Amino acid sequence: MAKKEKKLITIDSRSLTSLAVNQAVVAQFPFLSRVVERKPGCRRCSRAARAAAVDNNRVLESLAKMSKEDKRKLKTILGVDVVRVKYMSDRKGISLTFE
């Protein structure tokens, strides 16, 4: 028998904004409303862009640390079998996959 291919979605800093505009997801996970679309700051310091990146990374970390039940809800809402969350922690890239 052939194995059923599992649907995978990767949530990272690039795809986070599109996830945050999904009203069904935001209704279940209100912390996603904090997602800030990256806007360029002044060319010298890019303070606004850096602040948005830090805030969005915190949201990604919150997604990764959700309870098993909340992770199941997220997979159901998105219609996938596997979710991979990528974020930075202590200057290291973390990739967490949950089925």
Secondary structure, 3 states (H helix, E strand, C coil): CCCCCCCEEEECCCCHHHHHCCHHHHHHCHHHHHCCCCCCCCCCCCHHHHHHHHHHHHHHHHHHCCCHHHHHHHHHHHCCCEEEEEEEECCEEEEEEEC
